[in-house]
Amino acid sequence: MAAQIFITGGTGYIGSRLIPELIRRGHSVRALVRESSASKLSNGAVPVVGNALEASTFAGAIRPGETVIHLVGTPHPGPGKGAEFVAVDLASIQASVKVAAAVGVAQFIYLSVGQPAPVMKEYIAVRAEGERLIREAGLTATMLRPWYVLGPGHRWAIILKPIYAVASLLPATRPGAQRLGLVTLNQMIRAILHTVENPPPTGSAVVVDASQIKQKAMQLA
């Protein structure tokens, strides 16, 4: 069944590749963008001009019954970007949850991050707070937790594959290797598509880790 989609971060690393696939599968897509970025949107998506960091700029833009996909985040997150995580990642999820909760959406899909983890504590703290806000708002939600998404311009982590392979073989390290495993950009997009088309039970908020993202990607019809 075709879904009505409202997406934030639609011109970014994942969003720019996700939107064409959503449209190809028959879904209707509206995307929150700054006026200066509207021309970067994929063909077929309807721009909604606003600032993802300020709820007042798109209050009322999300419609009842829509599926919201929240992808806004600091590009190339790293340990030295704590202030950006608060200013961008946290501010944007606060705004999106506020607007979505006010109208009653069908599903809220949040791109979070694998956790717990021994590094990137500031980033994880902000994403965990985003998950808390979603739960507190009572939204029907899916919170996807990739650790690193391999794709164009995002390939340095491929050197870790042998380490993950070994860790997956050992009982003591297997859970962490699965939870913090690497996923490809294609797997991430397919997992989001599967989530759009297979929402969780109404009123529930589910967490999907890296191993489950891969499973969802394989299950996409």
C-alpha positions in Angstrom: 0.0 0.0 0.0 1.4 3.4 -1.0 2.4 5.6 1.9 2.4 9.4 2.3 6.0 10.3 3.3 7.4 13.4 5.0 11.1 13.3 5.1 13.8 15.5 6.7 17.4 15.3 5.4 16.1 14.4 1.9 19.1 16.0 0.1 21.7 14.2 2.3 23.8 11.1 1.9 21.0 8.6 2.5 18.0 10.8 1.7 19.1 11.7 -1.8 19.3 8.0 -2.7 16.2 6.9 -0.7 13.7 9.3 -2.2 14.0 8.0 -5.8 13.4 4.5 -4.5 10.4 5.6 -2.4 8.9 7.2 -5.5 9.7 4.2 -7.7 7.8 2.0 -5.3 4.7 4.2 -5.6 5.0 6.3 -2.4 4.3 10.0 -2.3 7.1 12.1 -0.9 7.2 15.6 0.6 10.6 16.8 1.8 11.5 19.5 4.3 14.2 21.7 2.7 15.7 25.1 3.0 14.7 27.3 0.1 18.3 27.3 -1.2 18.3 23.5 -1.3 14.9 22.9 -3.0 16.6 22.5 -6.4 18.7 19.6 -5.0 15.7 17.4 -4.3 15.1 14.3 -6.4 12.5 14.6 -9.2 9.1 13.7 -8.0 9.5 14.9 -4.4 7.5 17.9 -3.3 9.6 20.5 -1.4 8.3 21.9 1.8 10.3 25.0 2.7 11.4 25.3 6.3 14.2 24.9 8.8 14.6 21.4 10.3 16.1 22.9 13.4 13.1 25.1 14.2 9.7 23.6 14.7 7.9 26.9 14.1 9.1 27.0 10.5 7.2 23.8 9.6 4.6 23.5 12.3 1.5 22.1 10.6 3.5 20.9 7.5 3.3 17.3 8.6 -0.1 15.8 7.9 -2.0 13.3 10.1 -1.4 9.7 8.9 1.9 10.4 7.2 5.1 8.4 7.7 7.9 10.7 8.9 11.5 9.7 8.1 14.0 11.8 10.0 17.5 11.7 8.5 18.9 15.1 9.5 22.4 14.8 11.1 25.9 16.2 11.2 27.8 15.0 8.1 30.7 12.7 8.7 30.3 12.6 12.5 33.5 12.4 14.5 34.7 12.8 18.1 35.4 16.5 17.7 31.9 17.5 16.7 30.1 17.4 20.0 28.7 21.0 19.6 27.4 20.2 16.1 25.6 17.1 17.4 23.7 19.2 19.9 23.1 22.1 17.5 22.0 20.0 14.5 21.2 16.4 15.5 19.5 17.1 18.7 17.7 20.3 17.7 16.3 18.7 14.6 14.9 15.6 16.3 13.4 17.8 19.0 11.6 19.8 16.3 10.5 16.9 14.2 9.1 15.0 17.2 7.3 18.1 18.4 5.6 18.7 15.1 4.8 15.0 14.4 3.3 14.4 17.9 1.0 17.4 17.5 -0.8 15.9 14.4 -0.6 12.1 14.9 1.5 10.4 12.3 1.3 6.8 11.1 4.9 6.1 11.9 8.1 7.9 12.8 11.3 6.4 11.4 14.5 7.7 13.1 18.0 7.1 11.9 19.8 6.6 15.2 23.1 4.9 15.9 24.4 1.6 17.3 24.6 1.6 21.1 26.0 1.1 23.5 29.5 1.5 22.1 32.9 2.3 23.5 33.5 5.5 21.3 31.6 8.5 20.0 29.9 9.0 23.4 28.6 12.5 22.6 27.1 11.4 19.3 25.5 8.3 21.0 24.1 10.5 23.8 22.4 12.8 21.4 20.9 9.9 19.4 19.8 8.2 22.6 18.1 11.4 23.7 16.3 11.4 20.3 15.0 7.9 20.9 13.8 9.0 24.4 11.9 11.9 23.0 10.2 9.6 20.5 9.1 7.2 23.2 8.0 10.0 25.5 5.8 11.4 22.7 4.1 8.1 22.3 4.8 7.9 18.6 4.5 4.6 16.7 8.2 4.4 15.7 11.1 2.5 14.3 14.5 3.5 15.4 17.2 2.2 13.1 20.6 1.8 14.7 23.4 1.4 12.1 26.9 1.9 13.4 28.5 2.9 10.1 26.9 3.0 6.6 29.4 2.1 3.9 29.0 4.0 0.6 30.4 6.6 -1.7 32.7 8.9 0.4 32.1 6.7 3.4 34.5 3.7 3.0 37.2 4.1 5.6 35.5 1.6 8.0 35.8 -1.2 5.4 39.3 -1.9 6.9 37.4 -3.1 10.0 35.7 -5.9 8.2 38.3 -8.6 9.1 38.0 -7.6 12.8 34.2 -7.9 12.7 34.5 -11.3 11.0 36.8 -12.6 13.8 34.7 -11.0 16.6 31.5 -12.6 15.1 33.0 -16.0 15.6 33.7 -15.6 19.4 30.8 -16.0 21.8 32.1 -13.2 24.1 32.3 -10.6 21.3 29.6 -11.8 18.9 26.7 -9.7 20.3 28.8 -6.5 20.1 30.0 -7.3 16.6 26.4 -7.9 15.4 25.1 -4.8 17.2 27.8 -2.5 15.8 28.3 -4.2 12.5 28.8 -2.4 9.2 25.9 -2.0 6.8 26.1 -0.8 3.2 24.2 2.1 1.8 22.0 -0.2 -0.3 21.2 -2.3 2.8 20.3 0.9 4.7 18.0 2.1 2.0 16.3 -1.3 1.6 15.8 -1.5 5.3 14.1 1.9 5.4 11.9 0.9 2.5 10.9 -2.3 4.3 10.1 -0.3 7.5 7.9 2.1 5.6 5.9 -0.7 4.1 5.9 -2.9 7.3 5.3 -0.5 10.2 5.3 -1.8 13.8 2.1 -2.2 15.8 0.4 1.0 16.6 1.7 2.7 19.7 4.9 0.7 19.8 8.5 2.0 19.4 10.9 -0.7 18.2 14.7 -0.7 17.9 16.4 -2.2 14.9 20.2 -2.9 15.2 22.7 -3.5 12.4 22.1 -7.2 12.1 18.3 -6.6 11.9 18.9 -3.9 9.3 20.5 -6.5 7.1 17.6 -8.8 7.7 15.1 -6.2 6.7 17.1 -5.4 3.6 16.9 -9.1 2.6 13.2 -9.3 3.3 12.2 -6.4 1.0 10.0 -7.7 -1.8 
